[in-house]
Amino acid sequence: MCLCDAVKRPGPRSTLQASEIGTYVFCQRAWWFQRQGIVQDASGATESGLAWHRRHGRRVLTAGILRLVGWVLLLAAAVAAAAYLAPIVFG
């Protein structure tokens, strides 16, 4: 189900709330359950899913930081190489 389908659907739930966007971005399935009126309990599966989402979020954040550090180190290496080679090339 696409987020835009919920907006086009006629009926009392056709208006999309701002809080629903946050739920959709966090977990599309949780948003769909909420739209269907399905109450989610705090079962082991739900807690396990929340823990998985937290771990995944930390890993994504770590990967982004490591990518940024890699680019900074690559730029620093290029500047150092240019500084080292400039006197040799231009005498």
Jmol script that loads the backbone (N, CA, C; Angstrom):
load data "model"
ATOM      1  N   MET A   1       0.836  -1.169   0.000  1.00  0.00           N
ATOM      2  CA  MET A   1       0.000   0.000   0.000  1.00  0.00           C
ATOM      3  C   MET A   1       0.886   1.239   0.000  1.00  0.00           C
ATOM      4  N   CYS A   2       0.571   2.148  -0.844  1.00  0.00           N
ATOM      5  CA  CYS A   2       1.317   3.401  -0.956  1.00  0.00           C
ATOM      6  C   CYS A   2       0.705   4.437  -0.024  1.00  0.00           C
ATOM      7  N   LEU A   3       1.512   5.322   0.490  1.00  0.00           N
ATOM      8  CA  LEU A   3       1.025   6.377   1.362  1.00  0.00           C
ATOM      9  C   LEU A   3       0.001   7.244   0.638  1.00  0.00           C
ATOM     10  N   CYS A   4       0.185   7.405  -0.681  1.00  0.00           N
ATOM     11  CA  CYS A   4      -0.743   8.241  -1.432  1.00  0.00           C
ATOM     12  C   CYS A   4      -2.110   7.558  -1.582  1.00  0.00           C
ATOM     13  N   ASP A   5      -2.189   6.222  -1.501  1.00  0.00           N
ATOM     14  CA  ASP A   5      -3.460   5.517  -1.598  1.00  0.00           C
ATOM     15  C   ASP A   5      -4.362   5.860  -0.424  1.00  0.00           C
ATOM     16  N   ALA A   6      -3.772   6.059   0.736  1.00  0.00           N
ATOM     17  CA  ALA A   6      -4.565   6.388   1.916  1.00  0.00           C
ATOM     18  C   ALA A   6      -5.191   7.765   1.779  1.00  0.00           C
ATOM     19  N   VAL A   7      -4.515   8.657   1.106  1.00  0.00           N
ATOM     20  CA  VAL A   7      -5.053   9.998   0.927  1.00  0.00           C
ATOM     21  C   VAL A   7      -6.218   9.972  -0.044  1.00  0.00           C
ATOM     22  N   LYS A   8      -6.156   9.130  -1.069  1.00  0.00           N
ATOM     23  CA  LYS A   8      -7.194   9.076  -2.095  1.00  0.00           C
ATOM     24  C   LYS A   8      -8.412   8.269  -1.657  1.00  0.00           C
ATOM     25  N   ARG A   9      -8.257   7.429  -0.628  1.00  0.00           N
ATOM     26  CA  ARG A   9      -9.334   6.543  -0.216  1.00  0.00           C
ATOM     27  C   ARG A   9     -10.473   7.363   0.373  1.00  0.00           C
ATOM     28  N   PRO A  10     -11.685   7.175  -0.110  1.00  0.00           N
ATOM     29  CA  PRO A  10     -12.817   7.925   0.433  1.00  0.00           C
ATOM     30  C   PRO A  10     -13.191   7.394   1.810  1.00  0.00           C
ATOM     31  N   GLY A  11     -13.862   8.200   2.577  1.00  0.00           N
ATOM     32  CA  GLY A  11     -14.325   7.754   3.878  1.00  0.00           C
ATOM     33  C   GLY A  11     -13.816   8.653   4.978  1.00  0.00           C
ATOM     34  N   PRO A  12     -14.191   8.327   6.214  1.00  0.00           N
ATOM     35  CA  PRO A  12     -13.816   9.191   7.336  1.00  0.00           C
ATOM     36  C   PRO A  12     -12.321   9.199   7.621  1.00  0.00           C
ATOM     37  N   ARG A  13     -11.584   8.148   7.191  1.00  0.00           N
ATOM     38  CA  ARG A  13     -10.150   8.091   7.448  1.00  0.00           C
ATOM     39  C   ARG A  13      -9.335   8.556   6.243  1.00  0.00           C
ATOM     40  N   SER A  14      -9.933   9.329   5.337  1.00  0.00           N
ATOM     41  CA  SER A  14      -9.200   9.731   4.142  1.00  0.00           C
ATOM     42  C   SER A  14      -8.207  10.857   4.407  1.00  0.00           C
ATOM     43  N   THR A  15      -8.359  11.571   5.513  1.00  0.00           N
ATOM     44  CA  THR A  15      -7.429  12.639   5.845  1.00  0.00           C
ATOM     45  C   THR A  15      -6.216  12.044   6.541  1.00  0.00           C
ATOM     46  N   LEU A  16      -5.072  12.407   6.049  1.00  0.00           N
ATOM     47  CA  LEU A  16      -3.825  11.901   6.607  1.00  0.00           C
ATOM     48  C   LEU A  16      -3.356  12.852   7.705  1.00  0.00           C
ATOM     49  N   GLN A  17      -3.127  12.314   8.884  1.00  0.00           N
ATOM     50  CA  GLN A  17      -2.680  13.116  10.020  1.00  0.00           C
ATOM     51  C   GLN A  17      -1.155  13.232  10.005  1.00  0.00           C
ATOM     52  N   ALA A  18      -0.641  14.315  10.572  1.00  0.00           N
ATOM     53  CA  ALA A  18       0.812  14.524  10.609  1.00  0.00           C
ATOM     54  C   ALA A  18       1.504  13.433  11.426  1.00  0.00           C
ATOM     55  N   SER A  19       0.882  12.991  12.501  1.00  0.00           N
ATOM     56  CA  SER A  19       1.493  11.942  13.323  1.00  0.00           C
ATOM     57  C   SER A  19       1.594  10.631  12.567  1.00  0.00           C
ATOM     58  N   GLU A  20       0.690  10.409  11.598  1.00  0.00           N
ATOM     59  CA  GLU A  20       0.743   9.190  10.801  1.00  0.00           C
ATOM     60  C   GLU A  20       1.967   9.166   9.894  1.00  0.00           C
ATOM     61  N   ILE A  21       2.424  10.316   9.473  1.00  0.00           N
ATOM     62  CA  ILE A  21       3.606  10.379   8.607  1.00  0.00           C
ATOM     63  C   ILE A  21       4.824   9.868   9.365  1.00  0.00           C
ATOM     64  N   GLY A  22       4.959  10.270  10.626  1.00  0.00           N
ATOM     65  CA  GLY A  22       6.062   9.781  11.440  1.00  0.00           C
ATOM     66  C   GLY A  22       6.002   8.281  11.630  1.00  0.00           C
ATOM     67  N   THR A  23       4.799   7.761  11.849  1.00  0.00           N
ATOM     68  CA  THR A  23       4.638   6.317  11.991  1.00  0.00           C
ATOM     69  C   THR A  23       4.995   5.619  10.692  1.00  0.00           C
ATOM     70  N   TYR A  24       4.567   6.179   9.557  1.00  0.00           N
ATOM     71  CA  TYR A  24       4.843   5.575   8.256  1.00  0.00           C
ATOM     72  C   TYR A  24       6.346   5.557   7.971  1.00  0.00           C
ATOM     73  N   VAL A  25       7.024   6.653   8.276  1.00  0.00           N
ATOM     74  CA  VAL A  25       8.466   6.723   8.032  1.00  0.00           C
ATOM     75  C   VAL A  25       9.196   5.717   8.912  1.00  0.00           C
ATOM     76  N   PHE A  26       8.743   5.568  10.164  1.00  0.00           N
ATOM     77  CA  PHE A  26       9.382   4.621  11.074  1.00  0.00           C
ATOM     78  C   PHE A  26       9.128   3.183  10.639  1.00  0.00           C
ATOM     79  N   CYS A  27       7.863   2.853  10.327  1.00  0.00           N
ATOM     80  CA  CYS A  27       7.522   1.476   9.952  1.00  0.00           C
ATOM     81  C   CYS A  27       6.205   1.499   9.176  1.00  0.00           C
ATOM     82  N   GLN A  28       6.275   1.161   7.901  1.00  0.00           N
ATOM     83  CA  GLN A  28       5.092   1.188   7.054  1.00  0.00           C
ATOM     84  C   GLN A  28       4.032   0.194   7.540  1.00  0.00           C
ATOM     85  N   ARG A  29       4.469  -0.942   8.029  1.00  0.00           N
ATOM     86  CA  ARG A  29       3.518  -1.942   8.508  1.00  0.00           C
ATOM     87  C   ARG A  29       2.778  -1.441   9.750  1.00  0.00           C
ATOM     88  N   ALA A  30       3.508  -0.787  10.657  1.00  0.00           N
ATOM     89  CA  ALA A  30       2.867  -0.242  11.854  1.00  0.00           C
ATOM     90  C   ALA A  30       1.841   0.827  11.461  1.00  0.00           C
ATOM     91  N   TRP A  31       2.167   1.641  10.476  1.00  0.00           N
ATOM     92  CA  TRP A  31       1.228   2.654   9.989  1.00  0.00           C
ATOM     93  C   TRP A  31      -0.018   2.002   9.427  1.00  0.00           C
ATOM     94  N   TRP A  32       0.176   0.939   8.643  1.00  0.00           N
ATOM     95  CA  TRP A  32      -0.967   0.246   8.044  1.00  0.00           C
ATOM     96  C   TRP A  32      -1.861  -0.345   9.128  1.00  0.00           C
ATOM     97  N   PHE A  33      -1.246  -0.976  10.152  1.00  0.00           N
ATOM     98  CA  PHE A  33      -2.035  -1.521  11.260  1.00  0.00           C
ATOM     99  C   PHE A  33      -2.828  -0.417  11.943  1.00  0.00           C
ATOM    100  N   GLN A  34      -2.194   0.732  12.142  1.00  0.00           N
ATOM    101  CA  GLN A  34      -2.859   1.859  12.787  1.00  0.00           C
ATOM    102  C   GLN A  34      -4.038   2.324  11.949  1.00  0.00           C
ATOM    103  N   ARG A  35      -3.864   2.402  10.631  1.00  0.00           N
ATOM    104  CA  ARG A  35      -4.943   2.825   9.735  1.00  0.00           C
ATOM    105  C   ARG A  35      -6.104   1.840   9.742  1.00  0.00           C
ATOM    106  N   GLN A  36      -5.815   0.553   9.957  1.00  0.00           N
ATOM    107  CA  GLN A  36      -6.864  -0.461   9.975  1.00  0.00           C
ATOM    108  C   GLN A  36      -7.557  -0.541  11.328  1.00  0.00           C
ATOM    109  N   GLY A  37      -7.051   0.193  12.320  1.00  0.00           N
ATOM    110  CA  GLY A  37      -7.642   0.172  13.643  1.00  0.00           C
ATOM    111  C   GLY A  37      -7.210  -1.023  14.469  1.00  0.00           C
ATOM    112  N   ILE A  38      -6.140  -1.674  14.063  1.00  0.00           N
ATOM    113  CA  ILE A  38      -5.643  -2.841  14.784  1.00  0.00           C
ATOM    114  C   ILE A  38      -4.776  -2.346  15.941  1.00  0.00           C
ATOM    115  N   VAL A  39      -5.153  -2.740  17.142  1.00  0.00           N
ATOM    116  CA  VAL A  39      -4.412  -2.333  18.326  1.00  0.00           C
ATOM    117  C   VAL A  39      -3.233  -3.277  18.485  1.00  0.00           C
ATOM    118  N   GLN A  40      -2.070  -2.715  18.635  1.00  0.00           N
ATOM    119  CA  GLN A  40      -0.874  -3.539  18.808  1.00  0.00           C
ATOM    120  C   GLN A  40      -0.571  -3.652  20.293  1.00  0.00           C
ATOM    121  N   ASP A  41      -0.363  -4.876  20.724  1.00  0.00           N
ATOM    122  CA  ASP A  41      -0.025  -5.101  22.124  1.00  0.00           C
ATOM    123  C   ASP A  41       1.491  -5.070  22.298  1.00  0.00           C
ATOM    124  N   ALA A  42       1.902  -5.003  23.535  1.00  0.00           N
ATOM    125  CA  ALA A  42       3.337  -4.968  23.827  1.00  0.00           C
ATOM    126  C   ALA A  42       3.852  -6.394  23.997  1.00  0.00           C
ATOM    127  N   SER A  43       3.620  -7.207  22.991  1.00  0.00           N
ATOM    128  CA  SER A  43       4.042  -8.599  23.068  1.00  0.00           C
ATOM    129  C   SER A  43       5.542  -8.703  22.826  1.00  0.00           C
ATOM    130  N   GLY A  44       6.041  -9.916  22.970  1.00  0.00           N
ATOM    131  CA  GLY A  44       7.464 -10.151  22.734  1.00  0.00           C
ATOM    132  C   GLY A  44       7.861  -9.829  21.309  1.00  0.00           C
ATOM    133  N   ALA A  45       6.964 -10.121  20.347  1.00  0.00           N
ATOM    134  CA  ALA A  45       7.277  -9.831  18.948  1.00  0.00           C
ATOM    135  C   ALA A  45       7.391  -8.333  18.719  1.00  0.00           C
ATOM    136  N   THR A  46       6.510  -7.564  19.351  1.00  0.00           N
ATOM    137  CA  THR A  46       6.559  -6.108  19.199  1.00  0.00           C
ATOM    138  C   THR A  46       7.835  -5.559  19.822  1.00  0.00           C
ATOM    139  N   GLU A  47       8.152  -6.029  21.020  1.00  0.00           N
ATOM    140  CA  GLU A  47       9.380  -5.570  21.680  1.00  0.00           C
ATOM    141  C   GLU A  47      10.608  -5.977  20.875  1.00  0.00           C
ATOM    142  N   SER A  48      10.575  -7.175  20.324  1.00  0.00           N
ATOM    143  CA  SER A  48      11.689  -7.640  19.495  1.00  0.00           C
ATOM    144  C   SER A  48      11.831  -6.765  18.250  1.00  0.00           C
ATOM    145  N   GLY A  49      10.714  -6.412  17.649  1.00  0.00           N
ATOM    146  CA  GLY A  49      10.744  -5.545  16.472  1.00  0.00           C
ATOM    147  C   GLY A  49      11.278  -4.162  16.794  1.00  0.00           C
ATOM    148  N   LEU A  50      10.851  -3.623  17.931  1.00  0.00           N
ATOM    149  CA  LEU A  50      11.351  -2.309  18.347  1.00  0.00           C
ATOM    150  C   LEU A  50      12.850  -2.351  18.607  1.00  0.00           C
ATOM    151  N   ALA A  51      13.312  -3.432  19.251  1.00  0.00           N
ATOM    152  CA  ALA A  51      14.754  -3.565  19.511  1.00  0.00           C
ATOM    153  C   ALA A  51      15.515  -3.669  18.197  1.00  0.00           C
ATOM    154  N   TRP A  52      14.966  -4.412  17.238  1.00  0.00           N
ATOM    155  CA  TRP A  52      15.620  -4.547  15.938  1.00  0.00           C
ATOM    156  C   TRP A  52      15.701  -3.193  15.249  1.00  0.00           C
ATOM    157  N   HIS A  53      14.617  -2.416  15.284  1.00  0.00           N
ATOM    158  CA  HIS A  53      14.625  -1.096  14.656  1.00  0.00           C
ATOM    159  C   HIS A  53      15.675  -0.192  15.307  1.00  0.00           C
ATOM    160  N   ARG A  54      15.803  -0.260  16.622  1.00  0.00           N
ATOM    161  CA  ARG A  54      16.812   0.565  17.306  1.00  0.00           C
ATOM    162  C   ARG A  54      18.220   0.171  16.877  1.00  0.00           C
ATOM    163  N   ARG A  55      18.497  -1.146  16.859  1.00  0.00           N
ATOM    164  CA  ARG A  55      19.826  -1.608  16.433  1.00  0.00           C
ATOM    165  C   ARG A  55      20.106  -1.198  14.990  1.00  0.00           C
ATOM    166  N   HIS A  56      19.117  -1.362  14.143  1.00  0.00           N
ATOM    167  CA  HIS A  56      19.294  -0.999  12.740  1.00  0.00           C
ATOM    168  C   HIS A  56      19.553   0.499  12.603  1.00  0.00           C
ATOM    169  N   GLY A  57      18.820   1.318  13.350  1.00  0.00           N
ATOM    170  CA  GLY A  57      19.023   2.766  13.303  1.00  0.00           C
ATOM    171  C   GLY A  57      20.430   3.157  13.732  1.00  0.00           C
ATOM    172  N   ARG A  58      20.927   2.502  14.781  1.00  0.00           N
ATOM    173  CA  ARG A  58      22.299   2.784  15.227  1.00  0.00           C
ATOM    174  C   ARG A  58      23.310   2.375  14.166  1.00  0.00           C
ATOM    175  N   ARG A  59      23.075   1.238  13.517  1.00  0.00           N
ATOM    176  CA  ARG A  59      24.001   0.787  12.473  1.00  0.00           C
ATOM    177  C   ARG A  59      23.992   1.733  11.275  1.00  0.00           C
ATOM    178  N   VAL A  60      22.822   2.212  10.906  1.00  0.00           N
ATOM    179  CA  VAL A  60      22.729   3.162   9.791  1.00  0.00           C
ATOM    180  C   VAL A  60      23.454   4.453  10.143  1.00  0.00           C
ATOM    181  N   LEU A  61      23.260   4.934  11.365  1.00  0.00           N
ATOM    182  CA  LEU A  61      23.946   6.154  11.809  1.00  0.00           C
ATOM    183  C   LEU A  61      25.456   5.946  11.815  1.00  0.00           C
ATOM    184  N   THR A  62      25.902   4.802  12.332  1.00  0.00           N
ATOM    185  CA  THR A  62      27.336   4.494  12.354  1.00  0.00           C
ATOM    186  C   THR A  62      27.906   4.439  10.945  1.00  0.00           C
ATOM    187  N   ALA A  63      27.176   3.808  10.032  1.00  0.00           N
ATOM    188  CA  ALA A  63      27.648   3.726   8.644  1.00  0.00           C
ATOM    189  C   ALA A  63      27.773   5.113   8.026  1.00  0.00           C
ATOM    190  N   GLY A  64      26.817   5.993   8.304  1.00  0.00           N
ATOM    191  CA  GLY A  64      26.892   7.354   7.779  1.00  0.00           C
ATOM    192  C   GLY A  64      28.080   8.120   8.328  1.00  0.00           C
ATOM    193  N   ILE A  65      28.336   7.965   9.616  1.00  0.00           N
ATOM    194  CA  ILE A  65      29.483   8.640  10.228  1.00  0.00           C
ATOM    195  C   ILE A  65      30.787   8.098   9.650  1.00  0.00           C
ATOM    196  N   LEU A  66      30.879   6.763   9.507  1.00  0.00           N
ATOM    197  CA  LEU A  66      32.095   6.179   8.941  1.00  0.00           C
ATOM    198  C   LEU A  66      32.312   6.621   7.492  1.00  0.00           C
ATOM    199  N   ARG A  67      31.241   6.747   6.743  1.00  0.00           N
ATOM    200  CA  ARG A  67      31.369   7.223   5.361  1.00  0.00           C
ATOM    201  C   ARG A  67      31.903   8.653   5.344  1.00  0.00           C
ATOM    202  N   LEU A  68      31.390   9.497   6.237  1.00  0.00           N
ATOM    203  CA  LEU A  68      31.868  10.875   6.317  1.00  0.00           C
ATOM    204  C   LEU A  68      33.342  10.918   6.709  1.00  0.00           C
ATOM    205  N   VAL A  69      33.729  10.118   7.692  1.00  0.00           N
ATOM    206  CA  VAL A  69      35.135  10.061   8.106  1.00  0.00           C
ATOM    207  C   VAL A  69      36.007   9.598   6.938  1.00  0.00           C
ATOM    208  N   GLY A  70      35.538   8.621   6.185  1.00  0.00           N
ATOM    209  CA  GLY A  70      36.290   8.146   5.022  1.00  0.00           C
ATOM    210  C   GLY A  70      36.512   9.243   3.996  1.00  0.00           C
ATOM    211  N   TRP A  71      35.468  10.015   3.711  1.00  0.00           N
ATOM    212  CA  TRP A  71      35.613  11.111   2.746  1.00  0.00           C
ATOM    213  C   TRP A  71      36.575  12.182   3.262  1.00  0.00           C
ATOM    214  N   VAL A  72      36.503  12.485   4.549  1.00  0.00           N
ATOM    215  CA  VAL A  72      37.409  13.483   5.129  1.00  0.00           C
ATOM    216  C   VAL A  72      38.849  12.992   5.038  1.00  0.00           C
ATOM    217  N   LEU A  73      39.083  11.720   5.357  1.00  0.00           N
ATOM    218  CA  LEU A  73      40.440  11.176   5.259  1.00  0.00           C
ATOM    219  C   LEU A  73      40.935  11.150   3.815  1.00  0.00           C
ATOM    220  N   LEU A  74      40.063  10.835   2.889  1.00  0.00           N
ATOM    221  CA  LEU A  74      40.446  10.845   1.473  1.00  0.00           C
ATOM    222  C   LEU A  74      40.813  12.261   1.026  1.00  0.00           C
ATOM    223  N   LEU A  75      40.045  13.237   1.443  1.00  0.00           N
ATOM    224  CA  LEU A  75      40.349  14.634   1.108  1.00  0.00           C
ATOM    225  C   LEU A  75      41.672  15.065   1.740  1.00  0.00           C
ATOM    226  N   ALA A  76      41.898  14.668   2.991  1.00  0.00           N
ATOM    227  CA  ALA A  76      43.156  15.013   3.659  1.00  0.00           C
ATOM    228  C   ALA A  76      44.342  14.372   2.953  1.00  0.00           C
ATOM    229  N   ALA A  77      44.186  13.135   2.492  1.00  0.00           N
ATOM    230  CA  ALA A  77      45.270  12.459   1.766  1.00  0.00           C
ATOM    231  C   ALA A  77      45.546  13.161   0.439  1.00  0.00           C
ATOM    232  N   ALA A  78      44.499  13.612  -0.243  1.00  0.00           N
ATOM    233  CA  ALA A  78      44.691  14.319  -1.515  1.00  0.00           C
ATOM    234  C   ALA A  78      45.408  15.646  -1.290  1.00  0.00           C
ATOM    235  N   VAL A  79      45.047  16.370  -0.231  1.00  0.00           N
ATOM    236  CA  VAL A  79      45.708  17.650   0.070  1.00  0.00           C
ATOM    237  C   VAL A  79      47.165  17.413   0.450  1.00  0.00           C
ATOM    238  N   ALA A  80      47.423  16.374   1.237  1.00  0.00           N
ATOM    239  CA  ALA A  80      48.803  16.071   1.629  1.00  0.00           C
ATOM    240  C   ALA A  80      49.640  15.673   0.412  1.00  0.00           C
ATOM    241  N   ALA A  81      49.057  14.887  -0.487  1.00  0.00           N
ATOM    242  CA  ALA A  81      49.788  14.491  -1.696  1.00  0.00           C
ATOM    243  C   ALA A  81      50.075  15.702  -2.575  1.00  0.00           C
ATOM    244  N   ALA A  82      49.110  16.601  -2.692  1.00  0.00           N
ATOM    245  CA  ALA A  82      49.325  17.813  -3.491  1.00  0.00           C
ATOM    246  C   ALA A  82      50.405  18.690  -2.865  1.00  0.00           C
ATOM    247  N   ALA A  83      50.385  18.808  -1.543  1.00  0.00           N
ATOM    248  CA  ALA A  83      51.400  19.622  -0.860  1.00  0.00           C
ATOM    249  C   ALA A  83      52.788  19.000  -1.005  1.00  0.00           C
ATOM    250  N   TYR A  84      52.877  17.695  -1.005  1.00  0.00           N
ATOM    251  CA  TYR A  84      54.154  17.008  -1.150  1.00  0.00           C
ATOM    252  C   TYR A  84      54.679  17.103  -2.591  1.00  0.00           C
ATOM    253  N   LEU A  85      53.774  16.974  -3.567  1.00  0.00           N
ATOM    254  CA  LEU A  85      54.207  16.940  -4.972  1.00  0.00           C
ATOM    255  C   LEU A  85      54.374  18.326  -5.595  1.00  0.00           C
ATOM    256  N   ALA A  86      53.743  19.352  -5.031  1.00  0.00           N
ATOM    257  CA  ALA A  86      53.811  20.685  -5.619  1.00  0.00           C
ATOM    258  C   ALA A  86      55.258  21.189  -5.733  1.00  0.00           C
ATOM    259  N   PRO A  87      56.088  21.117  -4.705  1.00  0.00           N
ATOM    260  CA  PRO A  87      57.464  21.599  -4.851  1.00  0.00           C
ATOM    261  C   PRO A  87      58.282  20.768  -5.839  1.00  0.00           C
ATOM    262  N   ILE A  88      57.987  19.484  -5.927  1.00  0.00           N
ATOM    263  CA  ILE A  88      58.727  18.621  -6.859  1.00  0.00           C
ATOM    264  C   ILE A  88      58.370  18.966  -8.301  1.00  0.00           C
ATOM    265  N   VAL A  89      57.107  19.157  -8.562  1.00  0.00           N
ATOM    266  CA  VAL A  89      56.643  19.416  -9.938  1.00  0.00           C
ATOM    267  C   VAL A  89      56.955  20.837 -10.361  1.00  0.00           C
ATOM    268  N   PHE A  90      56.718  21.797  -9.490  1.00  0.00           N
ATOM    269  CA  PHE A  90      56.883  23.202  -9.864  1.00  0.00           C
ATOM    270  C   PHE A  90      58.224  23.787  -9.428  1.00  0.00           C
ATOM    271  N   GLY A  91      59.063  22.948  -8.904  1.00  0.00           N
ATOM    272  CA  GLY A  91      60.440  23.290  -8.612  1.00  0.00           C
ATOM    273  C   GLY A  91      60.631  24.277  -7.552  1.00  0.00           C
TER     274      GLY A  91
END
end "model"
wireframe off; spacefill off
backbone 0.3
color backbone group
